[in-house]
Amino acid sequence: MREISFWHEQDDPRVRRRLFSWRMFVLILLVVLVLTVSNVLILELVLNMEVFSVAASMGAGTYWVAMALLAAVVLHLVSCAKFDRPMRRLSRAMRAVAGGDYSVSVQPIHERSKFDDMDIMFEDFNRMVQELASTEDMKDDFIANVSHEIRTPLAVISSYAAALQRPSLTDAQRDEYAKTIAVASDSLSTLVSNILRLNKLENQEIVPSARPYDLTRQLCDCALAHEAQWEKKRIDFDAQLEERVMVLADESMMEIVFNNLIANAVKFTEPGGRIVLRQEKDGPDVVITVSDTGCGMDAETKAHIFEKFYQGDTSHAGEGNGLGLALVRRVLDISRGHIEVRSEPGEGSDFIVRLPRYEASVAKGDSHF
């Protein structure tokens, strides 16, 4: 757990005034001085009386008690207004959130131009509740999507396994059904593996181990791993790679990035289309571009393309589970990389990855993450 230090923390720019300002300090000091001087004057009058008067002494005592009571009442009202009632409101709201109600909010006491630390605390609490509500919605969507994605291959496996039990099947039909079950099993295994991998990446259970390696060689290996798929679709694959470029990154994690990008390009490129894998230096970075002549994406799809389980083109939904690009984004986020997408409907897509080169990283003194 990270410890937060408050000793050198800068003031929040949203704070317009303090809970206890110098003005309040001066006011309290003046009130105490007036009460003290009054008590001294009364005490002097009582002591200077030629004849001791019980009524006068009782009156002085009553005055002191009344002033003490007044001071206690004023301090109580101030503390209630500034602390007790606001903290009780916050406590009730926190109990509601702990019970699962994320619709609650605590209204700040003052208008924004007069915010103090209590108002800022209420505002931050409201923002925290909104984030918790958003996280809860994402969790529910994630569970729903996982359930849907798992149910599909399980249904295929179940139906074809039942069909295999029919004695009237020919050997060719049995082979076909067995292959279908194997494909569905592989799809289910890939889905579960990707979910576990993404969960570990998001929870930072996987820490990248940065080592210098030849990016050009890796890009060649990833491209050749998909050679059978692009040749089957008669795709023209053009690799424009420099001879040797060293990067400082986790090689196995970068393999996830490039395999997913190339696989996506092959999946969305129509038979007879073209894919270009380009790698070029750009200052201290190296830029890798995977371009295809596929269906392209509209602005709405581009805005959600890196979200888990999102699939903009439903015609290819059976060929993936919508986790590949989420894995790509997460790997690059923790590896000091960057990705952007350029695409228009009907004009294909360009996925552009930017990584720091090893020589530039060493020059800046960054030998590890």
Phi, psi and chi 1 to 4 in degrees:
 res  aa     phi    psi   chi1   chi2   chi3   chi4
   1 MET       -  132.7 -178.2  178.7  -64.9      -
   2 ARG   -80.5  129.6 -174.6  169.0   64.2   93.8
   3 GLU   -88.1  133.4 -177.5  178.8   -7.1      -
   4 ILE  -103.5  127.3  -58.9  176.8      -      -
   5 SER   -97.8  134.8  175.1      -      -      -
   6 PHE  -107.7   -0.6  -61.0   95.8      -      -
   7 TRP   -69.4  -37.6  -65.4  108.2      -      -
   8 HIS  -114.3   21.7  -56.3  -69.7      -      -
   9 GLU   -74.7  135.5 -175.8  179.1    1.6      -
  10 GLN   -76.4  156.1  -65.3 -178.0  -11.4      -
  11 ASP   -65.6  144.1  -68.0  -21.6      -      -
  12 ASP   -70.7  124.8 -166.8  -44.1      -      -
  13 PRO   -64.6  -15.1   21.8  -32.3      -      -
  14 ARG   -77.6  -18.9  -64.8  172.1  -64.8  171.7
  15 VAL   -73.3  123.1  176.0      -      -      -
  16 ARG  -100.4  -21.8  -60.2  -55.1  178.3 -170.5
  17 ARG  -158.2  158.5   61.7 -179.7 -176.2  177.7
  18 ARG   -88.5  157.6  -65.5  -63.9 -178.2 -172.1
  19 LEU   -61.5  -43.2  -77.3  170.7      -      -
  20 PHE  -121.5  101.4  -72.8  104.6      -      -
  21 SER   -91.0  171.4   61.8      -      -      -
  22 TRP   -64.3  -30.6  -76.7  107.3      -      -
  23 ARG   -62.7  -43.2 -178.3 -176.2  -57.5  174.6
  24 MET   -66.9  -37.8  179.7  175.3  -69.5      -
  25 PHE   -61.1  -45.7  171.0   78.3      -      -
  26 VAL   -63.8  -40.6  171.8      -      -      -
  27 LEU   -63.0  -45.7 -179.3   61.0      -      -
  28 ILE   -63.0  -40.2  -66.5  175.0      -      -
  29 LEU   -62.3  -41.9  179.3   61.0      -      -
  30 LEU   -64.5  -42.2  -71.0  175.4      -      -
  31 VAL   -62.4  -44.5  171.1      -      -      -
  32 VAL   -64.6  -40.3  171.3      -      -      -
  33 LEU   -62.8  -42.3  -72.8  174.7      -      -
  34 VAL   -63.3  -44.9  169.2      -      -      -
  35 LEU   -63.9  -41.0  -67.0  177.3      -      -
  36 THR   -65.7  -45.9  -57.5      -      -      -
  37 VAL   -63.1  -39.9  170.8      -      -      -
  38 SER   -62.0  -44.5  -60.4      -      -      -
  39 ASN   -62.8  -40.8  -72.3  -26.7      -      -
  40 VAL   -64.2  -43.6  169.7      -      -      -
  41 LEU   -63.7  -42.7  -66.9  176.2      -      -
  42 ILE   -64.8  -43.6  -68.2  174.8      -      -
  43 LEU   -62.4  -38.4 -178.0   59.1      -      -
  44 GLU   -65.0  -40.9 -175.6  178.9    0.6      -
  45 LEU   -61.4  -43.3  -70.1  174.6      -      -
  46 VAL   -65.0  -42.2  171.9      -      -      -
  47 LEU   -72.2  -26.2  -66.4  176.4      -      -
  48 ASN   -88.7    0.8  -70.5  -24.1      -      -
  49 MET   -69.3  134.2  -68.2  176.5   61.2      -
  50 GLU   -68.8  -35.8  -64.2 -178.6   -2.0      -
  51 VAL  -118.2  123.5  179.0      -      -      -
  52 PHE   -65.4  129.9  178.7   76.2      -      -
  53 SER  -117.7  121.3  172.6      -      -      -
  54 VAL   -62.2  -40.0  175.9      -      -      -
  55 ALA   -63.5  -40.0      -      -      -      -
  56 ALA   -66.4  -43.8      -      -      -      -
  57 SER   -64.7  -39.2   60.8      -      -      -
  58 MET   -66.5  -37.9  -70.0 -177.5   63.0      -
  59 GLY   -63.4  -40.3      -      -      -      -
  60 ALA   -64.2  -43.4      -      -      -      -
  61 GLY   -63.6  -39.8      -      -      -      -
  62 THR   -63.1  -39.2  -57.9      -      -      -
  63 TYR   -62.4  -44.9  172.8   79.9      -      -
  64 TRP   -61.5  -43.9  -64.8  -23.5      -      -
  65 VAL   -63.1  -42.1  171.6      -      -      -
  66 ALA   -64.0  -41.7      -      -      -      -
  67 MET   -66.9  -39.9  -69.6  -60.3  101.6      -
  68 ALA   -63.9  -41.0      -      -      -      -
  69 LEU   -64.2  -42.0  179.3   61.6      -      -
  70 LEU   -62.6  -43.5  177.8   61.4      -      -
  71 ALA   -63.0  -41.1      -      -      -      -
  72 ALA   -64.0  -41.5      -      -      -      -
  73 VAL   -64.3  -44.3  169.1      -      -      -
  74 VAL   -61.6  -46.5  170.4      -      -      -
  75 LEU   -63.8  -37.9  -70.6  175.4      -      -
  76 HIS   -63.9  -44.8  174.2   73.1      -      -
  77 LEU   -64.3  -40.9  -67.4  176.5      -      -
  78 VAL   -64.1  -45.4  170.2      -      -      -
  79 SER   -65.1  -37.7   64.6      -      -      -
  80 CYS   -64.9  -44.2  -75.4      -      -      -
  81 ALA   -67.8  -38.4      -      -      -      -
  82 LYS   -92.2  -25.8  -74.7 -170.2  169.7  -68.9
  83 PHE  -126.2  -57.7  -69.6  104.6      -      -
  84 ASP   -61.1  -57.3 -172.1   62.7      -      -
  85 ARG   -65.0  -44.6  -76.9 -164.6  -66.5  -90.9
  86 PRO   -60.7  -40.5  -24.8   34.9      -      -
  87 MET   -69.5  -32.1  -67.0  -52.9  -63.8      -
  88 ARG   -67.7  -38.4  -83.6 -171.8  -70.7  167.5
  89 ARG   -61.9  -44.0  -71.2  170.2   53.1 -160.4
  90 LEU   -65.5  -39.8 -178.0   61.6      -      -
  91 SER   -63.1  -42.5  177.8      -      -      -
  92 ARG   -63.3  -40.9  -73.6 -166.0  -63.4  -91.9
  93 ALA   -65.4  -39.4      -      -      -      -
  94 MET   -65.5  -38.7  -67.2  175.6   69.0      -
  95 ARG   -63.6  -38.1  -74.4 -161.5  -59.7  -89.7
  96 ALA   -64.7  -42.5      -      -      -      -
  97 VAL   -65.4  -40.7  172.7      -      -      -
  98 ALA   -61.6  -28.2      -      -      -      -
  99 GLY   -84.3    1.2      -      -      -      -
 100 GLY    99.3    5.9      -      -      -      -
 101 ASP   -93.8  105.8 -177.9    6.2      -      -
 102 TYR   -99.3   14.8  -60.8  105.9      -      -
 103 SER   -94.4   -4.8   62.9      -      -      -
 104 VAL   -77.9  155.6  -61.2      -      -      -
 105 SER  -152.6  157.0   63.5      -      -      -
 106 VAL  -115.7  119.3 -176.3      -      -      -
 107 GLN   -73.7  127.9 -172.7   67.4   25.1      -
 108 PRO   -57.1  151.1  -25.3   34.6      -      -
 109 ILE   -73.8  -41.8  -55.9  169.6      -      -
 110 HIS  -110.7  166.3  -52.9   99.7      -      -
 111 GLU   -70.4  162.0   58.7 -174.2   29.8      -
 112 ARG   -58.9  -33.4 -175.8  166.7  -66.9  -85.0
 113 SER   -70.7  -10.4   61.1      -      -      -
 114 LYS  -123.6   24.8  -62.6 -180.0  179.7  178.7
 115 PHE   -60.7  137.2  -94.9   15.4      -      -
 116 ASP  -115.8 -173.2   57.8   21.9      -      -
 117 ASP   -62.8  -32.9  -69.7  -70.9      -      -
 118 MET   -65.9  -41.4 -168.5   70.3   69.9      -
 119 ASP   -63.4  -40.3  -62.2  -54.7      -      -
 120 ILE   -64.1  -39.3  -61.1  -58.5      -      -
 121 MET   -63.1  -41.4 -176.3  167.5   62.2      -
 122 PHE   -63.4  -43.5  -72.4  174.3      -      -
 123 GLU   -64.3  -42.3 -168.0  173.4   67.5      -
 124 ASP   -66.0  -36.1  -70.0  -18.0      -      -
 125 PHE   -63.1  -44.7  172.0   80.4      -      -
 126 ASN   -61.3  -40.6  -66.7  -23.7      -      -
 127 ARG   -65.5  -39.9 -174.2  178.7  -64.5  111.4
 128 MET   -62.1  -42.0 -179.8 -169.3   69.8      -
 129 VAL   -64.0  -39.8  173.3      -      -      -
 130 GLN   -62.7  -41.1  -68.7  173.9   -1.1      -
 131 GLU   -65.6  -40.0  -68.2  -64.5  -30.2      -
 132 LEU   -63.7  -40.8  -73.5  173.6      -      -
 133 ALA   -63.2  -41.5      -      -      -      -
 134 SER   -64.4  -42.0  175.8      -      -      -
 135 THR   -63.3  -39.9  -57.5      -      -      -
 136 GLU   -64.0  -41.7 -170.1   71.5   13.0      -
 137 ASP   -63.8  -41.5  -69.2  -19.6      -      -
 138 MET   -63.3  -38.8  -70.2  176.5   59.9      -
 139 LYS   -64.1  -43.9 -175.7 -169.9   73.6  173.5
 140 ASP   -62.6  -43.1  -66.7  -20.0      -      -
 141 ASP   -63.9  -39.8  -69.0  -17.9      -      -
 142 PHE   -62.1  -45.6  179.7   79.8      -      -
 143 ILE   -62.9  -42.7  -67.1  173.8      -      -
 144 ALA   -63.1  -43.1      -      -      -      -
 145 ASN   -66.8  -42.1  -73.5  -35.2      -      -
 146 VAL   -61.5  -44.5  168.6      -      -      -
 147 SER   -59.6  -42.9  -58.9      -      -      -
 148 HIS   -66.2  -45.1  172.2   74.9      -      -
 149 GLU   -66.6  -35.5  -65.4  -68.2  -22.3      -
 150 ILE   -74.7  -35.1  -70.5  178.7      -      -
 151 ARG   -63.7  -34.4 -170.7 -176.8  -62.7  116.3
 152 THR   -63.8  -56.1  -58.9      -      -      -
 153 PRO   -65.6  -31.2   20.4  -31.0      -      -
 154 LEU   -64.6  -38.8  -77.7  178.9      -      -
 155 ALA   -64.4  -40.1      -      -      -      -
 156 VAL   -63.8  -47.3  171.6      -      -      -
 157 ILE   -60.5  -44.4  -66.9  171.6      -      -
 158 SER   -64.4  -45.8  177.0      -      -      -
 159 SER   -68.5  -42.0   60.3      -      -      -
 160 TYR   -74.2  -31.0  -82.7   86.9      -      -
 161 ALA   -64.9  -39.6      -      -      -      -
 162 ALA   -66.2  -38.2      -      -      -      -
 163 ALA   -66.6  -31.7      -      -      -      -
 164 LEU   -64.0  -19.5  -82.1  174.2      -      -
 165 GLN   -80.7   -8.6  -61.9  176.8    9.1      -
 166 ARG   -72.8  126.7  -64.1 -156.4  -59.4  -96.6
 167 PRO   -71.3  -16.0   24.2  -32.4      -      -
 168 SER   -82.8   -2.2   59.0      -      -      -
 169 LEU   -69.8  143.0  -69.3  178.9      -      -
 170 THR   -82.0  167.6   64.1      -      -      -
 171 ASP   -63.3  -36.5  -69.5  -18.4      -      -
 172 ALA   -65.0  -41.1      -      -      -      -
 173 GLN   -66.1  -40.4  -71.4  175.5  -38.6      -
 174 ARG   -62.6  -42.6  -69.4 -176.7 -174.9  -82.2
 175 ASP   -62.4  -42.1  -69.9  -19.0      -      -
 176 GLU   -64.4  -44.3 -180.0 -176.8   -6.5      -
 177 TYR   -65.5  -39.3  -70.6  179.1      -      -
 178 ALA   -64.0  -39.8      -      -      -      -
 179 LYS   -64.7  -39.2  -70.4  178.4 -179.2  178.2
 180 THR   -62.7  -42.2  -57.4      -      -      -
 181 ILE   -63.7  -40.3  -67.8  174.7      -      -
 182 ALA   -64.2  -41.0      -      -      -      -
 183 VAL   -64.2  -44.3  170.1      -      -      -
 184 ALA   -64.2  -37.5      -      -      -      -
 185 SER   -65.5  -43.0  -60.9      -      -      -
 186 ASP   -62.0  -40.3  -70.5  -18.4      -      -
 187 SER   -63.1  -42.6  174.7      -      -      -
 188 LEU   -65.6  -41.9 -176.8   59.9      -      -
 189 SER   -63.6  -42.7  175.8      -      -      -
 190 THR   -63.2  -42.1  -58.9      -      -      -
 191 LEU   -59.2  -50.0  171.1   63.3      -      -
 192 VAL   -62.8  -42.2  173.3      -      -      -
 193 SER   -62.2  -43.2  -62.4      -      -      -
 194 ASN   -66.4  -38.7  -76.5  -20.9      -      -
 195 ILE   -62.6  -46.4  -70.1  173.5      -      -
 196 LEU   -64.1  -41.5  -66.6  175.2      -      -
 197 ARG   -65.3  -43.9 -173.4 -179.5  -62.5  166.1
 198 LEU   -65.3  -38.2 -174.8   58.0      -      -
 199 ASN   -63.6  -41.3 -178.9   66.5      -      -
 200 LYS   -66.6  -38.4  -71.4 -178.5  177.7 -179.8
 201 LEU   -65.8  -42.7  -74.3  170.9      -      -
 202 GLU   -69.3  -31.4  -69.6 -178.0  -23.1      -
 203 ASN   -90.8    6.7  -68.3  -35.2      -      -
 204 GLN    57.7   33.3  -63.3 -177.3  -14.6      -
 205 GLU   -82.2  -18.3  -64.9  178.9   15.3      -
 206 ILE  -106.4  115.9  -61.2  178.9      -      -
 207 VAL  -102.6  124.1  180.0      -      -      -
 208 PRO   -63.0  136.4   22.3  -32.0      -      -
 209 SER  -107.1   96.9  177.2      -      -      -
 210 ALA   -77.2  126.5      -      -      -      -
 211 ARG  -139.3  146.0  -62.7  -72.3 -173.6  -84.3
 212 PRO   -69.4  133.9   22.0  -30.3      -      -
 213 TYR  -151.5  167.0   72.6   92.2      -      -
 214 ASP   -83.4  108.5 -174.5   -2.8      -      -
 215 LEU   -68.2  -36.1  176.0   65.2      -      -
 216 THR   -59.2  -44.6  -54.7      -      -      -
 217 ARG   -61.9  -41.7  175.5 -172.9   53.0   77.7
 218 GLN   -63.9  -42.2 -176.9  180.0   55.4      -
 219 LEU   -62.8  -39.1  -69.1  174.0      -      -
 220 CYS   -62.4  -45.1  -70.6      -      -      -
 221 ASP   -62.4  -43.4  -68.1  -17.4      -      -
 222 CYS   -65.7  -39.4  -69.5      -      -      -
 223 ALA   -65.5  -44.8      -      -      -      -
 224 LEU   -66.3  -26.5  -68.5  174.3      -      -
 225 ALA   -65.1  -21.3      -      -      -      -
 226 HIS  -109.9   15.0  -63.0   83.9      -      -
 227 GLU   -60.2  -42.3 -176.7  177.5    9.8      -
 228 ALA   -61.0  -37.9      -      -      -      -
 229 GLN   -69.5  -44.5  -74.0   78.6   16.4      -
 230 TRP   -73.9  -30.5   85.5   60.2      -      -
 231 GLU   -69.4  -34.6  -73.1 -172.8  -15.8      -
 232 LYS   -63.0  -34.2 -177.8  178.5 -180.0 -178.9
 233 LYS   -95.0    7.8  -63.2  178.4   70.5  173.0
 234 ARG    54.5   43.6  -56.1 -176.9  -51.1  -79.8
 235 ILE   -87.8  136.1  -66.4  173.7      -      -
 236 ASP   -82.2  108.3  177.1   20.3      -      -
 237 PHE  -101.4  116.7 -164.3  100.2      -      -
 238 ASP  -113.5  113.7 -177.0   10.2      -      -
 239 ALA  -103.1  114.1      -      -      -      -
 240 GLN  -110.8   86.4  -57.8  174.5    6.6      -
 241 LEU  -116.8  141.4  -52.9  178.1      -      -
 242 GLU   -73.6  163.9  -63.1  179.7  -14.0      -
 243 GLU   -63.5  -46.0 -176.8  175.7   -6.6      -
 244 ARG  -159.5  121.5 -171.0  170.9 -173.3  -97.5
 245 VAL  -131.9  124.0  175.0      -      -      -
 246 MET   -95.9  135.1  -59.7  -65.1  -68.6      -
 247 VAL  -125.2  158.9  -65.6      -      -      -
 248 LEU  -108.1   99.8 -177.4   65.5      -      -
 249 ALA  -161.7  176.0      -      -      -      -
 250 ASP   -85.3  111.0 -171.3  -46.1      -      -
 251 GLU   -61.0  -42.0 -175.0  172.7    0.1      -
 252 SER   -67.1  -34.5   61.7      -      -      -
 253 MET   -74.6  -36.1  -66.2  179.6   70.6      -
 254 MET   -66.4  -27.8  -73.7  -59.7  110.2      -
 255 GLU   -62.8  -35.1 -173.7  176.5  -20.8      -
 256 ILE   -60.6  -42.4  -63.6  173.7      -      -
 257 VAL   -62.0  -55.1  172.1      -      -      -
 258 PHE   -74.0  -33.4  -59.1  123.8      -      -
 259 ASN   -63.6  -41.3  -85.4  -29.3      -      -
 260 ASN   -67.2  -42.3  -87.6  -70.5      -      -
 261 LEU   -65.9  -42.7  -67.4 -179.7      -      -
 262 ILE   -68.6  -41.2  -64.9  173.3      -      -
 263 ALA   -61.7  -40.4      -      -      -      -
 264 ASN   -64.1  -41.9  -93.4    2.1      -      -
 265 ALA   -61.7  -42.2      -      -      -      -
 266 VAL   -65.8  -40.4  173.2      -      -      -
 267 LYS   -64.7  -40.7  178.9  170.8   68.7  172.6
 268 PHE   -95.0   -3.5  -71.0  102.8      -      -
 269 THR   -89.2  127.9  -59.2      -      -      -
 270 GLU   -69.7  155.6  -63.1  -61.9  -32.6      -
 271 PRO   -52.5  135.3  -27.5   35.6      -      -
 272 GLY    85.3    1.7      -      -      -      -
 273 GLY   -81.5 -164.6      -      -      -      -
 274 ARG  -139.5  139.7 -171.6  166.5 -174.1  -98.8
 275 ILE  -125.1  134.5  -64.6  174.7      -      -
 276 VAL  -119.9  124.0  176.7      -      -      -
 277 LEU  -107.6  110.9  173.7   62.9      -      -
 278 ARG  -119.6  139.3 -175.7 -177.9  -58.9  107.9
 279 GLN  -134.2  128.1  167.0 -147.6  -64.7      -
 280 GLU  -150.7  150.6   53.8 -170.5  -14.2      -
 281 LYS   -79.2  144.6  -63.6  176.1 -176.8  177.0
 282 ASP  -143.2   89.6 -176.6   14.5      -      -
 283 GLY    63.9 -129.1      -      -      -      -
 284 PRO   -79.1   -1.7   29.8  -35.3      -      -
 285 ASP  -113.0  169.0  -60.8  -29.3      -      -
 286 VAL  -122.1  136.3   56.5      -      -      -
 287 VAL  -111.7  125.3  178.8      -      -      -
 288 ILE  -113.6  124.5  -54.5   95.8      -      -
 289 THR  -120.0  128.6  -54.8      -      -      -
 290 VAL  -113.0  109.7 -179.3      -      -      -
 291 SER  -112.1  144.5  -55.7      -      -      -
 292 ASP  -137.6  166.5   63.2   64.1      -      -
 293 THR  -108.0   35.7   57.6      -      -      -
 294 GLY   -77.3 -156.2      -      -      -      -
 295 CYS   -75.4  -15.8   57.0      -      -      -
 296 GLY    75.0 -178.5      -      -      -      -
 297 MET  -140.2  147.9  -66.8  176.2  -77.8      -
 298 ASP   -87.8  177.6   55.5   21.7      -      -
 299 ALA   -63.1  -37.4      -      -      -      -
 300 GLU   -63.9  -43.9  176.3   69.2   15.6      -
 301 THR   -65.3  -42.9  -58.5      -      -      -
 302 LYS   -62.2  -32.3  -75.9 -169.5  -68.8 -175.7
 303 ALA   -69.6  -22.1      -      -      -      -
 304 HIS  -118.8    4.8  -59.4  -77.8      -      -
 305 ILE   -62.6  -26.1 -165.1   65.7      -      -
 306 PHE   -96.9   10.3  -65.9  105.7      -      -
 307 GLU   -85.3  150.3  -64.7  178.5    4.1      -
 308 LYS   -64.0  133.3  -70.7  176.1  -74.3 -169.9
 309 PHE    69.8    5.0  -64.5  108.1      -      -
 310 TYR   -80.9  130.3 -177.0   81.9      -      -
 311 GLN  -133.4  108.2  -61.8 -170.6   61.3      -
 312 GLY   -70.7  -40.2      -      -      -      -
 313 ASP   -99.0   99.7 -177.9    5.7      -      -
 314 THR   -70.5  -13.7   55.4      -      -      -
 315 SER   -68.2  -19.5   63.5      -      -      -
 316 HIS  -109.4   16.8  -66.7   81.9      -      -
 317 ALA   -62.6  -30.4      -      -      -      -
 318 GLY   -73.6  -10.0      -      -      -      -
 319 GLU   -96.3    2.2  -57.8  176.0   34.8      -
 320 GLY  -163.7 -178.1      -      -      -      -
 321 ASN  -127.2   11.0   47.2   53.8      -      -
 322 GLY    74.7   18.3      -      -      -      -
 323 LEU  -107.7  -14.7  -72.4  176.2      -      -
 324 GLY   -59.8  -51.5      -      -      -      -
 325 LEU   -71.4  -28.8  -70.4  178.6      -      -
 326 ALA   -63.9  -40.0      -      -      -      -
 327 LEU   -64.7  -42.0  -84.0  167.9      -      -
 328 VAL   -58.6  -49.7  167.8      -      -      -
 329 ARG   -61.6  -43.5  165.1   62.8   66.5   82.8
 330 ARG   -67.2  -40.9 -175.5   55.8 -173.2  155.0
 331 VAL   -61.7  -44.2  166.9      -      -      -
 332 LEU   -68.9  -33.7  -70.3  172.4      -      -
 333 ASP   -61.0  -41.3  -76.7  -13.9      -      -
 334 ILE   -89.8   -0.5   65.1  176.9      -      -
 335 SER  -114.4   15.2  -58.3      -      -      -
 336 ARG    62.1   29.0  -61.0 -172.4  -54.9  168.0
 337 GLY  -105.1  179.7      -      -      -      -
 338 HIS  -147.7  145.1  176.7   73.3      -      -
 339 ILE  -136.7  142.4 -174.8  170.1      -      -
 340 GLU  -139.8  159.0   63.7  175.5  -55.6      -
 341 VAL  -126.1  136.1   57.1      -      -      -
 342 ARG  -122.6  125.2  -61.4  172.4 -174.8  168.4
 343 SER  -161.9  149.7 -178.1      -      -      -
 344 GLU  -135.4  146.5  -65.8  -66.2  -23.8      -
 345 PRO   -55.7  128.9  -25.0   34.1      -      -
 346 GLY    79.1    0.9      -      -      -      -
 347 GLU  -120.6   14.9  -62.7 -176.0    7.1      -
 348 GLY    79.2 -175.3      -      -      -      -
 349 SER  -139.1  148.6  -57.0      -      -      -
 350 ASP  -121.5  120.2  -62.7  -24.6      -      -
 351 PHE  -104.4  121.3  -75.3   87.3      -      -
 352 ILE  -115.7  118.1  -56.0  157.6      -      -
 353 VAL  -108.9  135.5  175.1      -      -      -
 354 ARG  -122.0  126.1 -177.0  177.1  -68.2  -90.4
 355 LEU  -129.2  147.4  -67.5  171.2      -      -
 356 PRO   -73.0  134.9   24.8  -31.9      -      -
 357 ARG   -74.5  153.3  -69.8 -169.9  -66.8  117.7
 358 TYR   -64.4  -42.3  173.1   61.6      -      -
 359 GLU   -61.8  -41.5  -64.5   86.6  -10.9      -
 360 ALA   -68.6  -36.7      -      -      -      -
 361 SER   -65.8  -40.7  -61.5      -      -      -
 362 VAL   -66.4  -38.7  171.5      -      -      -
 363 ALA   -62.8  -32.2      -      -      -      -
 364 LYS   -87.5   -4.4  -68.2 -166.5  -58.5 -178.6
 365 GLY    86.3   13.2      -      -      -      -
 366 ASP   -95.2   89.8  -62.1  -23.6      -      -
 367 SER   -93.9   -6.2   59.0      -      -      -
 368 HIS  -157.2  169.5   54.7   78.5      -      -
 369 PHE   -79.2      -  -69.2  145.8      -      -
